[in-house]
Amino acid sequence: MNPSTIKNLIKNNLSKEKAFNVILKPVVTEKSTILSENNQIVFLVNINSNKIDIKKSIELIYGVKADSVNIIRVKGKTKVFKGKVGKRSDYKKAIISLPKGQSIDLSLGV
């Protein structure tokens, strides 16, 4: 094995602590509830995380195999409050597709 392959293997290993830093919280909205009927769950994730980290974190925390991970990066809006201009934070959402027969119970928490 070359050194870059070894670095990637070390880099992709996730501890339980890092997994909880990647997955911040589930998103519970009308749209995410409709997606859950199709075995898709929506999570708010760390802005710096990638698909590989998110998939491994879901598998580590919830013990389910994820079919695919889709990422949505949302830019924060500029708002005016009492004449002062402010900006909401940017955030990233991940839509996790689960295979048939597997599910995540979000009522239990993380």
C-alpha positions in Angstrom: 0.0 0.0 0.0 1.2 3.5 -0.8 1.2 6.2 1.9 -1.8 8.1 0.6 -4.0 4.9 0.9 -2.8 4.4 4.5 -3.6 8.1 5.3 -7.1 7.7 3.9 -7.8 4.6 5.9 -6.7 6.4 9.1 -8.6 9.5 8.2 -11.9 7.6 7.6 -11.8 5.7 10.9 -14.5 7.3 13.1 -14.6 7.4 16.9 -17.9 7.5 18.7 -17.1 11.1 19.8 -16.4 12.3 16.2 -19.6 10.6 15.0 -21.7 12.6 17.5 -19.9 15.8 16.3 -20.8 15.0 12.7 -24.5 14.3 13.3 -25.9 17.2 15.2 -29.7 16.5 15.4 -32.6 15.1 13.4 -34.8 17.5 11.4 -38.5 17.1 12.2 -40.6 19.0 9.8 -43.6 18.2 7.6 -41.4 17.6 4.6 -39.0 15.3 6.6 -42.0 13.4 7.9 -43.2 12.8 4.4 -39.7 11.6 3.4 -39.7 9.2 6.4 -42.5 7.3 4.7 -40.1 6.5 1.9 -37.3 5.3 4.3 -35.5 8.6 4.2 -34.4 10.4 7.3 -33.2 14.0 7.5 -30.4 15.2 9.9 -28.7 18.5 10.5 -24.9 17.8 10.2 -21.7 19.5 10.7 -20.9 22.1 7.9 -17.4 20.6 7.4 -18.5 16.9 7.1 -18.7 14.9 3.9 -20.9 12.0 2.7 -18.4 9.3 3.9 -18.2 10.7 7.4 -22.0 11.1 7.6 -22.7 7.5 6.4 -20.2 6.0 8.8 -21.6 8.1 11.7 -25.2 7.0 11.0 -24.0 3.4 10.9 -22.0 3.8 14.2 -24.7 5.7 16.2 -27.9 4.0 15.0 -26.6 0.6 13.9 -28.4 0.7 10.5 -26.9 0.4 7.0 -27.4 3.5 4.9 -28.0 3.0 1.2 -27.2 6.6 0.1 -26.5 10.0 1.5 -27.6 13.3 -0.1 -26.3 16.6 1.2 -28.0 20.0 1.0 -26.0 23.1 1.9 -28.2 26.0 3.0 -26.8 29.5 2.9 -27.9 31.8 5.8 -30.3 34.7 5.0 -29.4 38.3 5.5 -32.0 39.9 7.8 -32.6 43.3 9.2 -33.6 43.6 12.9 -34.3 47.0 14.4 -32.3 48.7 11.6 -29.2 46.5 12.0 -28.2 44.0 9.3 -27.5 40.5 10.5 -26.9 37.1 8.9 -28.3 33.7 9.9 -25.8 30.9 10.1 -25.1 28.6 7.1 -26.0 24.9 7.8 -25.9 21.5 6.1 -28.6 18.9 6.0 -28.2 15.2 5.1 -30.9 13.0 3.7 -30.2 9.4 4.6 -31.8 6.7 2.5 -32.3 3.4 4.3 -32.9 0.0 2.8 -36.4 -1.6 3.2 -36.9 -3.2 6.6 -34.6 -0.9 8.5 -35.7 2.2 10.3 -34.5 4.8 12.8 -36.7 5.7 15.8 -36.1 9.5 16.2 -38.3 9.7 19.4 -35.6 8.0 21.4 -33.0 10.8 20.7 -29.4 10.4 19.7 
